[in-house]
Each structure stands twice: as C-alpha cells, then as structure tokens.
Amino acid sequence: MKLFETIKSGDVYFIAEMSGNHGGSLDKAMEIVRAAAESGADCLKLQTYTADTITIDFDGPEFQTNKGGLWEGRTLYDLYDEAHTPWEWQAEIKNECERLGMDFLSSVFDLSSVDFLESIGCEAYKIASPELVDTPLIRYAASKGKPMVISCGMGTEEEIADAVEACHEAGNDQIVLLKCTSEYPAVYADMNIRTMVDMRERFGCEVGLSDHSMGYAVDVAAAVLGASVIEKHFCISRVDETVDSAFSMEQEEFADMVQAVRNAKAALGTVTYERTEREAQGLRGRRSLYAVEDIAAGEVFTQANIRSIRPAYGISPKYLPELLGKHASHDIPFGSPITAQDLEDAL
C-alpha cells in the first residue's frame, strides 16, 4: 500500500469513497472503480458491513433517521440494507483496484468485518466517524498492524485521544486522523479545517480531510494547511440518486480536484527570495532611469529631463536623488538609458 509512501514524499493521497453509490449493482461498482482510477484516485474505499452487523431491524423512534436530513423517513436498518456493499463483491473489487494500480481500503464496523477483510488481504483499515468512540473495535483493527485511517467527525478532543490511545495500546502508530464534519452535505462555515493543523500537533499523527462539502475549495485549502490525505465520496453521476450521490463527486470533478490540489501544493514551494529562471527573464520589464528629453553636456539633470520608466536598461530609480542637480558630462539623446557611467561622471 502506498499510503505512507505518498505521505512521506510530500504528496497528497486521494481516496475515492464508493459507499453505496453502486446502487446495488456490481457492474456499477466496477464502473466506479475504473472511473476513480482514471480520475487520479490513489485508493478506492468501501464500507464493510451488513444491516445486521451495524444495527438491528427495529422501527422504534430511536432507529429512525434524522428529521430534515438527506435520508429522512427511513429506519437505520432499511437504509443500511440498501447502502451496504455485499461482502461477496469485495475481493473482486479489491482485485480490480490492484489491476488498475489503486490501493483498496474499507471501513470496518464490527469485529467480523475486520476478520473478513483480513481474509481477503486488506492492507489498511478505515474507522468511520460514528465508530470513533468504539475503542474496542479500533483496538482490534489496530492489532492487525496495518495503517489506521480514522475519521473524527463529531469527535471531541478526548474522544480522538481515546481512539489514538487504542491504536497505541495495540502497538500501532501508523495513524492518519481525518478532520471531518458529519453533515451531508457539509456547510463550509461548519468545517473549521484549521482544527486539522491542531490535530497533527496535539496527537502527533498524520492528518487529512474527509470532506462532505460540495466542490473542492475546502480540499485545496486543506492541502495548503498540510493535509496528507483527502477523501471524497465518488459517484458516476449524481443524477443516479443513490444513497450518497447528492454529496458525491463525479469523475471529472474528482480529476479537477486532484489537479487543483496538486497545483496548490506546488505553488507553496519553499521560503526563498531567489528569482526563478523564468522570473529573471522578466527583469527587463522593470523601471529604470532614462533621458526623456535631449540632455546637452553640462546641462543639469532635472525631474523634467530624466524619469523612471520602463524598460530596465538604465540604472535603478533609487539613484535618481543622486543625479538631480548634477550636470551631464556628455550629450545624452532623448530615449537613452542613464548608465552607471553617467552617474559616476556627473559634475
């Protein structure tokens, strides 16, 4: 898996989250895998659960989805039954990812999902934001000795610290914490991505962003702040109206995001006051001192006959005060640059 290799190189690692956007079709799932690879994703992520491993089949009020939310009016069991990725698909999806040069990652939700993913050779584990508080699950997944990518949506400082400590207790310090706002879609003003920087310092882990906002402005900002990982939900088309498509990126958008993030990272560069080679080519476009009237030998230099203008074949404008009031040592025609020799010879 190239997660930490990419991070150490200074690049951003991009995760395309399929979630339930396959709409119950293995063919659509495979189409998403191929589209994610073409768009520049480093990793394709699934979620490994069934309705029965994540909740119970009960329609009590506590088991209804939030009012006013994207999935209002459904029971948790019904929603997860529709959204889950059948486990029998996952080895095939993983193989396709590897064939295309992408990593494969999945979120775990109970011990059986960890065991299953171990059986198909999964090389890292994702902890979703709601499972941040399930430290026994985190400890068990971390005990496999593989990288742990942990989303921290809704997480307090104490809850994140507990999750990190659970990994450490299992002897695992390969941890990436993702700042996440658990809104679908997330509102920009609620995202507070500066917290990501504090998370890196406070918990001593690599950090990134699990982003549910629309567009990629937040992802560019996160990269500038030092995000090592960016995760976005990915779909073929939002017109399909699968469970997560409303806040997912389409292929072209994801590819645009990858390029925009890389451009932003490249633009950061290093602290330097040296001119670049291409920048130096523009030096002649600066201002310098020129004769803007014919100046006869012995004539006084004034602000009327010499000025700071473009281009920069004359001496720097900073020498203008030194020249004013002095006399030209020779004739200087209109349009001629004032040279260092002119300054030296001025009477």
RACOR-V904226 format. One record per residue. N is the residue number from 1. RES is the residue in three letters. D_CENTER is the distance of its C-alpha to the mean C-alpha in Angstrom with 1 decimal. Layout:
BEGIN
N,RES,D_CENTER ; N,RES,D_CENTER
END
This chain:
BEGIN
1,MET,19.2 ; 2,LYS,16.6 ; 3,LEU,14.1 ; 4,PHE,15.4 ; 5,GLU,16.4 ; 6,THR,13.0 ; 7,ILE,11.9 ; 8,LYS,15.2 ; 9,SER,14.7 ; 10,GLY,11.8 ; 11,ASP,9.5 ; 12,VAL,6.3 ; 13,TYR,8.1 ; 14,PHE,7.6 ; 15,ILE,10.2 ; 16,ALA,12.3 ; 17,GLU,14.5 ; 18,MET,17.9 ; 19,SER,19.6 ; 20,GLY,22.8 ; 21,ASN,21.9 ; 22,HIS,24.5 ; 23,GLY,27.1 ; 24,GLY,29.5 ; 25,SER,29.7 ; 26,LEU,29.0 ; 27,ASP,29.2 ; 28,LYS,26.4 ; 29,ALA,24.4 ; 30,MET,25.0 ; 31,GLU,24.1 ; 32,ILE,20.6 ; 33,VAL,20.2 ; 34,ARG,21.3 ; 35,ALA,19.2 ; 36,ALA,16.0 ; 37,ALA,17.1 ; 38,GLU,17.9 ; 39,SER,14.6 ; 40,GLY,12.8 ; 41,ALA,11.8 ; 42,ASP,12.5 ; 43,CYS,14.0 ; 44,LEU,15.9 ; 45,LYS,16.5 ; 46,LEU,19.7 ; 47,GLN,21.5 ; 48,THR,24.9 ; 49,TYR,27.4 ; 50,THR,30.4 ; 51,ALA,31.8 ; 52,ASP,34.3 ; 53,THR,32.0 ; 54,ILE,29.8 ; 55,THR,32.6 ; 56,ILE,36.2 ; 57,ASP,38.0 ; 58,PHE,39.2 ; 59,ASP,39.1 ; 60,GLY,39.8 ; 61,PRO,38.1 ; 62,GLU,35.7 ; 63,PHE,34.5 ; 64,GLN,33.7 ; 65,THR,30.2 ; 66,ASN,29.5 ; 67,LYS,31.4 ; 68,GLY,29.5 ; 69,GLY,26.5 ; 70,LEU,25.2 ; 71,TRP,27.6 ; 72,GLU,30.5 ; 73,GLY,33.9 ; 74,ARG,33.0 ; 75,THR,33.8 ; 76,LEU,31.2 ; 77,TYR,33.1 ; 78,ASP,33.3 ; 79,LEU,29.6 ; 80,TYR,28.6 ; 81,ASP,31.4 ; 82,GLU,29.9 ; 83,ALA,26.3 ; 84,HIS,26.8 ; 85,THR,26.3 ; 86,PRO,29.7 ; 87,TRP,29.8 ; 88,GLU,32.0 ; 89,TRP,29.3 ; 90,GLN,26.7 ; 91,ALA,28.2 ; 92,GLU,28.5 ; 93,ILE,24.9 ; 94,LYS,24.0 ; 95,ASN,26.4 ; 96,GLU,25.0 ; 97,CYS,21.4 ; 98,GLU,23.0 ; 99,ARG,25.1 ; 100,LEU,22.1 ; 101,GLY,20.4 ; 102,MET,17.7 ; 103,ASP,17.6 ; 104,PHE,18.9 ; 105,LEU,18.1 ; 106,SER,19.8 ; 107,SER,20.1 ; 108,VAL,23.5 ; 109,PHE,25.7 ; 110,ASP,29.0 ; 111,LEU,30.7 ; 112,SER,31.9 ; 113,SER,28.4 ; 114,VAL,27.7 ; 115,ASP,31.0 ; 116,PHE,30.4 ; 117,LEU,27.1 ; 118,GLU,28.8 ; 119,SER,31.5 ; 120,ILE,29.3 ; 121,GLY,27.5 ; 122,CYS,24.1 ; 123,GLU,22.2 ; 124,ALA,19.9 ; 125,TYR,20.0 ; 126,LYS,17.8 ; 127,ILE,19.2 ; 128,ALA,18.5 ; 129,SER,18.7 ; 130,PRO,22.3 ; 131,GLU,23.3 ; 132,LEU,21.9 ; 133,VAL,25.5 ; 134,ASP,27.1 ; 135,THR,27.5 ; 136,PRO,30.1 ; 137,LEU,27.8 ; 138,ILE,25.0 ; 139,ARG,27.7 ; 140,TYR,29.1 ; 141,ALA,25.8 ; 142,ALA,25.0 ; 143,SER,28.6 ; 144,LYS,27.8 ; 145,GLY,26.1 ; 146,LYS,22.9 ; 147,PRO,19.2 ; 148,MET,18.5 ; 149,VAL,15.2 ; 150,ILE,16.1 ; 151,SER,14.8 ; 152,CYS,16.3 ; 153,GLY,16.9 ; 154,MET,20.3 ; 155,GLY,20.6 ; 156,THR,22.7 ; 157,GLU,22.5 ; 158,GLU,25.5 ; 159,GLU,24.2 ; 160,ILE,21.1 ; 161,ALA,23.5 ; 162,ASP,25.8 ; 163,ALA,23.2 ; 164,VAL,22.3 ; 165,GLU,26.0 ; 166,ALA,26.8 ; 167,CYS,24.7 ; 168,HIS,26.4 ; 169,GLU,29.8 ; 170,ALA,29.2 ; 171,GLY,28.6 ; 172,ASN,25.0 ; 173,ASP,22.5 ; 174,GLN,19.7 ; 175,ILE,17.5 ; 176,VAL,13.8 ; 177,LEU,13.6 ; 178,LEU,11.1 ; 179,LYS,11.4 ; 180,CYS,12.7 ; 181,THR,15.0 ; 182,SER,17.6 ; 183,GLU,18.5 ; 184,TYR,18.7 ; 185,PRO,17.3 ; 186,ALA,15.9 ; 187,VAL,17.1 ; 188,TYR,14.9 ; 189,ALA,17.6 ; 190,ASP,17.4 ; 191,MET,13.8 ; 192,ASN,14.5 ; 193,ILE,11.1 ; 194,ARG,13.1 ; 195,THR,14.5 ; 196,MET,11.7 ; 197,VAL,13.0 ; 198,ASP,16.5 ; 199,MET,15.8 ; 200,ARG,15.1 ; 201,GLU,18.3 ; 202,ARG,20.3 ; 203,PHE,19.9 ; 204,GLY,19.3 ; 205,CYS,16.5 ; 206,GLU,13.2 ; 207,VAL,10.6 ; 208,GLY,7.4 ; 209,LEU,7.0 ; 210,SER,9.3 ; 211,ASP,9.2 ; 212,HIS,12.7 ; 213,SER,12.6 ; 214,MET,13.7 ; 215,GLY,11.9 ; 216,TYR,8.4 ; 217,ALA,9.2 ; 218,VAL,7.8 ; 219,ASP,4.1 ; 220,VAL,5.2 ; 221,ALA,7.1 ; 222,ALA,5.2 ; 223,ALA,4.0 ; 224,VAL,7.7 ; 225,LEU,8.9 ; 226,GLY,8.2 ; 227,ALA,5.8 ; 228,SER,7.2 ; 229,VAL,6.4 ; 230,ILE,4.8 ; 231,GLU,8.1 ; 232,LYS,9.7 ; 233,HIS,13.5 ; 234,PHE,15.0 ; 235,CYS,18.4 ; 236,ILE,20.8 ; 237,SER,21.9 ; 238,ARG,21.8 ; 239,VAL,25.5 ; 240,ASP,26.2 ; 241,GLU,25.8 ; 242,THR,25.0 ; 243,VAL,24.3 ; 244,ASP,20.5 ; 245,SER,20.3 ; 246,ALA,20.5 ; 247,PHE,16.9 ; 248,SER,15.5 ; 249,MET,14.0 ; 250,GLU,16.5 ; 251,GLN,16.3 ; 252,GLU,16.2 ; 253,GLU,13.5 ; 254,PHE,11.2 ; 255,ALA,12.3 ; 256,ASP,11.8 ; 257,MET,8.1 ; 258,VAL,7.8 ; 259,GLN,10.1 ; 260,ALA,8.8 ; 261,VAL,5.5 ; 262,ARG,8.2 ; 263,ASN,10.6 ; 264,ALA,9.0 ; 265,LYS,8.8 ; 266,ALA,12.3 ; 267,ALA,13.6 ; 268,LEU,13.2 ; 269,GLY,15.8 ; 270,THR,18.4 ; 271,VAL,21.1 ; 272,THR,23.9 ; 273,TYR,26.7 ; 274,GLU,27.8 ; 275,ARG,27.9 ; 276,THR,26.2 ; 277,GLU,28.6 ; 278,ARG,27.7 ; 279,GLU,27.9 ; 280,ALA,31.3 ; 281,GLN,32.6 ; 282,GLY,32.4 ; 283,LEU,34.5 ; 284,ARG,37.6 ; 285,GLY,36.1 ; 286,ARG,36.6 ; 287,ARG,39.8 ; 288,SER,43.0 ; 289,LEU,46.6 ; 290,TYR,48.9 ; 291,ALA,52.5 ; 292,VAL,52.5 ; 293,GLU,56.3 ; 294,ASP,58.9 ; 295,ILE,59.6 ; 296,ALA,63.1 ; 297,ALA,63.9 ; 298,GLY,64.7 ; 299,GLU,62.9 ; 300,VAL,60.8 ; 301,PHE,57.0 ; 302,THR,55.9 ; 303,GLN,52.9 ; 304,ALA,54.6 ; 305,ASN,55.0 ; 306,ILE,51.8 ; 307,ARG,48.3 ; 308,SER,44.7 ; 309,ILE,43.3 ; 310,ARG,41.1 ; 311,PRO,41.1 ; 312,ALA,41.0 ; 313,TYR,44.0 ; 314,GLY,45.9 ; 315,ILE,45.5 ; 316,SER,42.8 ; 317,PRO,43.6 ; 318,LYS,43.8 ; 319,TYR,47.3 ; 320,LEU,48.6 ; 321,PRO,50.3 ; 322,GLU,52.1 ; 323,LEU,53.5 ; 324,LEU,54.8 ; 325,GLY,58.5 ; 326,LYS,59.1 ; 327,HIS,61.0 ; 328,ALA,60.0 ; 329,SER,61.8 ; 330,HIS,62.0 ; 331,ASP,61.4 ; 332,ILE,57.8 ; 333,PRO,57.5 ; 334,PHE,55.3 ; 335,GLY,51.7 ; 336,SER,52.0 ; 337,PRO,49.3 ; 338,ILE,50.6 ; 339,THR,50.4 ; 340,ALA,50.4 ; 341,GLN,54.0 ; 342,ASP,54.8 ; 343,LEU,53.6 ; 344,GLU,55.5 ; 345,ASP,58.7 ; 346,ALA,58.6 ; 347,LEU,62.0
END
